[in-house]
């Protein structure tokens, strides 16, 4: 009788784990179709005095947020680029194909939030819906998607370490902190919740090793959505000013 109970319990546990695995696979498959690799090409000065101008190619990630081909990424991913290309994932049934490389137009960038909006010529593209990042809670399961080290369509899983982290005192930007593995090349990729909705744009990591130490940061979706909408409408982000400069009150004053 005891053996039968143990076997039943193990069977139920195995089924539960399989259900979780299938749920994660389903979310990953839906989100993965909307995450792209961003490839930039430009020039930089060679090392040493009188160094020659050399070509440079770099890559990051991006997220399609509208069916008409609007892509969110980081401003530092496309900064200084003379040409921007986007590798859009493609699949046929369960088989992943190399993807389609397309030219992209930089519609605008915002340095304060380190976000940029690109446009590619597609219709009916797979895209992610924005979630409400103000509703996020510590410990919530998340997936990070992107192209770390140029490895396209990579996914890692973790939790939200902090739902609102101010990295530097006085910094107007607040980030989502996560322990989901984020590495160079993940910048501009998607951080999604258990429903497959976009909760953040992976932006940077804090590391001593040069790789992921489990301390990654993403721009919250509510901020990313506001930047995206303003750049799409105006080509830049408009911010209010009240014409006041702070100054320390000294004994003389």
VMD Tcl script that draws the C-alpha trace (Angstrom):
set ca {
  {0.00 0.00 0.00}
  {2.82 2.40 0.92}
  {4.62 1.53 -2.34}
  {1.47 2.21 -4.34}
  {1.05 5.62 -2.67}
  {4.71 6.51 -3.42}
  {4.38 5.47 -7.07}
  {1.18 7.52 -7.39}
  {2.82 10.56 -5.79}
  {5.88 10.32 -8.06}
  {3.64 9.94 -11.10}
  {1.65 13.04 -10.12}
  {4.84 15.02 -9.51}
  {6.26 13.96 -12.88}
  {3.02 14.97 -14.61}
  {3.07 18.33 -12.84}
  {6.67 19.00 -13.93}
  {5.82 18.01 -17.49}
  {2.85 20.41 -17.50}
  {5.13 23.24 -16.32}
  {7.68 22.35 -19.00}
  {5.02 22.33 -21.73}
  {3.66 25.68 -20.51}
  {7.14 27.25 -20.65}
  {7.70 25.78 -24.13}
  {4.41 27.27 -25.33}
  {5.26 30.75 -24.00}
  {8.79 30.56 -25.40}
  {7.57 29.52 -28.86}
  {5.11 32.41 -29.07}
  {7.57 35.02 -27.78}
  {10.52 33.74 -29.80}
  {8.78 34.50 -33.10}
  {8.77 38.24 -32.27}
  {12.40 38.58 -31.08}
  {14.94 39.55 -33.73}
  {18.68 39.96 -34.06}
  {19.85 43.51 -34.82}
  {23.07 43.72 -36.86}
  {24.83 47.07 -37.23}
  {27.62 48.13 -39.55}
  {29.75 51.24 -39.26}
  {33.29 52.58 -39.00}
  {35.74 53.36 -36.22}
  {39.27 54.71 -35.96}
  {42.03 52.13 -35.69}
  {44.29 51.97 -32.64}
  {47.44 54.04 -32.39}
  {48.37 57.48 -33.68}
  {47.21 58.00 -37.24}
  {45.25 54.76 -37.20}
  {43.25 54.01 -40.34}
  {39.47 53.93 -40.43}
  {38.20 50.37 -40.06}
  {34.82 48.81 -40.65}
  {32.97 47.42 -37.66}
  {30.06 45.01 -37.31}
  {28.19 44.40 -34.08}
  {24.96 42.73 -33.07}
  {22.27 42.96 -30.43}
  {18.61 42.08 -30.13}
  {15.22 43.66 -30.71}
  {11.52 43.02 -30.21}
  {8.76 43.44 -32.79}
  {5.95 45.30 -30.99}
  {3.60 45.94 -33.92}
  {2.44 43.82 -36.86}
  {3.60 46.53 -39.30}
  {7.25 45.96 -38.37}
  {8.00 48.39 -35.55}
  {10.93 47.10 -33.50}
  {12.08 48.18 -30.03}
  {15.74 47.86 -29.12}
  {18.42 49.67 -27.09}
  {19.83 52.99 -28.27}
  {23.37 51.75 -27.62}
  {22.79 48.81 -29.99}
  {22.30 51.13 -33.00}
  {24.41 54.09 -31.82}
  {26.91 55.21 -34.47}
  {25.68 52.67 -37.04}
  {25.78 53.56 -40.73}
  {23.58 50.61 -41.63}
  {21.15 48.56 -39.55}
  {19.88 45.10 -40.51}
  {17.32 42.95 -38.73}
  {17.27 39.16 -38.84}
  {13.62 38.12 -38.54}
  {13.11 34.52 -37.33}
  {11.26 32.13 -39.62}
  {9.94 28.63 -39.14}
  {8.23 25.94 -41.15}
  {6.20 23.68 -38.90}
  {8.46 22.70 -35.98}
  {11.63 23.41 -37.98}
  {13.49 26.68 -37.33}
  {14.98 28.29 -40.43}
  {17.90 30.70 -40.61}
  {15.62 33.71 -40.85}
  {15.23 36.66 -43.22}
  {17.73 39.53 -43.15}
  {16.05 42.89 -43.76}
  {17.22 46.52 -43.80}
  {15.87 48.65 -40.96}
  {15.28 52.38 -40.56}
  {16.11 54.02 -37.23}
  {13.02 56.14 -36.50}
  {14.47 57.65 -33.33}
  {16.51 57.07 -30.19}
  {16.20 58.19 -26.57}
  {19.47 58.30 -24.62}
  {17.85 58.85 -21.21}
  {16.08 55.47 -21.35}
  {18.59 53.87 -23.78}
  {15.75 52.87 -26.12}
  {15.35 53.09 -29.89}
  {12.63 52.33 -32.42}
  {13.35 50.70 -35.80}
  {11.07 50.06 -38.78}
  {11.26 47.10 -41.15}
  {9.12 46.59 -44.24}
  {6.77 43.77 -43.20}
  {3.05 43.30 -42.72}
  {1.37 40.91 -40.30}
  {4.55 40.23 -38.37}
  {4.46 38.20 -35.15}
  {4.74 40.69 -32.29}
  {4.53 40.93 -28.50}
  {1.87 42.74 -26.49}
  {2.95 45.15 -23.77}
  {2.18 44.08 -20.18}
  {1.69 46.43 -17.23}
  {5.14 46.57 -15.60}
  {3.69 48.38 -12.56}
  {1.92 45.13 -11.66}
  {5.14 43.07 -11.49}
  {6.11 41.38 -8.22}
  {9.38 40.07 -6.82}
  {9.80 36.33 -7.42}
  {7.66 36.29 -10.58}
  {8.86 33.85 -13.27}
  {10.27 35.48 -16.42}
  {11.96 34.51 -19.69}
  {14.76 36.51 -21.32}
  {15.04 36.21 -25.11}
  {17.67 37.49 -27.51}
  {20.94 36.73 -29.28}
  {23.71 36.50 -26.66}
  {27.16 36.39 -28.31}
  {25.33 36.29 -31.66}
  {23.55 33.02 -30.81}
  {20.11 33.79 -32.24}
  {16.83 32.66 -30.68}
  {18.30 31.95 -27.22}
  {16.07 31.76 -24.14}
  {16.86 31.75 -20.44}
  {14.53 31.57 -17.43}
  {14.63 33.18 -14.01}
  {12.68 35.37 -11.63}
  {12.26 39.06 -10.96}
  {14.86 39.97 -8.34}
  {13.45 43.47 -7.92}
  {10.46 45.01 -9.67}
  {11.78 48.58 -9.43}
  {15.53 49.02 -9.00}
  {17.20 52.44 -9.01}
  {20.75 51.54 -10.05}
  {22.30 54.95 -9.40}
  {21.07 57.53 -6.85}
  {19.22 60.34 -8.58}
  {18.93 58.42 -11.85}
  {15.48 59.16 -13.36}
  {15.40 55.64 -14.81}
  {14.09 52.68 -12.80}
  {14.80 49.11 -14.00}
  {13.51 45.58 -13.56}
  {16.25 43.41 -12.01}
  {16.31 39.72 -12.93}
  {18.52 36.69 -12.45}
  {17.55 35.28 -15.87}
  {20.80 34.87 -17.79}
  {21.58 38.01 -19.83}
  {24.85 38.30 -21.76}
  {26.41 40.63 -24.36}
  {24.15 40.52 -27.42}
  {20.98 40.19 -25.30}
  {20.69 43.99 -25.21}
  {17.40 45.09 -26.76}
  {15.84 41.64 -26.37}
  {12.60 40.78 -24.62}
  {11.86 40.03 -21.00}
  {8.46 38.31 -20.92}
  {6.12 37.08 -18.22}
  {4.41 33.69 -17.90}
  {1.71 34.80 -20.35}
  {4.28 35.65 -23.01}
  {3.69 39.40 -22.74}
  {6.48 41.96 -22.91}
  {7.40 43.27 -19.46}
  {10.80 44.78 -20.27}
  {13.61 45.42 -22.75}
  {16.88 43.78 -21.64}
  {19.40 46.62 -21.30}
  {22.56 45.84 -19.32}
  {24.21 43.60 -16.73}
  {26.41 44.12 -13.69}
  {29.30 41.66 -13.83}
  {32.85 41.07 -12.64}
  {33.48 38.16 -14.98}
  {32.31 39.74 -18.23}
  {29.47 37.22 -18.49}
  {26.17 36.76 -16.71}
  {26.47 36.84 -12.92}
  {22.70 36.77 -12.48}
  {22.34 40.54 -12.10}
  {20.59 41.83 -15.22}
  {18.43 44.87 -15.80}
  {15.58 45.61 -18.20}
  {13.73 48.82 -19.04}
  {10.13 48.38 -17.76}
  {7.45 47.90 -20.43}
  {5.42 50.94 -19.35}
  {8.43 53.20 -19.97}
  {9.32 51.34 -23.19}
  {5.75 51.69 -24.49}
  {5.69 55.46 -23.78}
  {9.04 55.94 -25.58}
  {7.88 53.79 -28.52}
  {4.62 55.69 -28.94}
  {6.31 59.12 -28.80}
  {9.09 58.20 -31.23}
  {6.56 56.68 -33.60}
  {4.41 59.84 -33.50}
  {7.04 62.59 -33.17}
  {10.41 61.01 -33.97}
  {11.67 61.85 -30.49}
  {10.60 61.83 -26.83}
  {9.07 65.05 -25.51}
  {9.56 65.76 -21.81}
  {8.09 68.54 -19.73}
  {10.24 71.19 -18.08}
  {9.37 73.55 -15.23}
  {12.35 75.91 -15.53}
  {13.84 75.31 -12.10}
  {17.48 74.55 -11.28}
  {18.38 73.10 -7.85}
  {21.06 74.81 -5.76}
  {22.45 74.08 -2.31}
  {21.47 76.70 0.30}
  {24.77 77.90 1.80}
  {25.13 80.04 4.97}
  {25.97 83.02 2.74}
  {22.76 82.66 0.75}
}
mol new
graphics top color blue
foreach p $ca { graphics top sphere $p radius 0.5 }
foreach p [lrange $ca 0 end-1] q [lrange $ca 1 end] { graphics top cylinder $p $q radius 0.2 }
display resetview
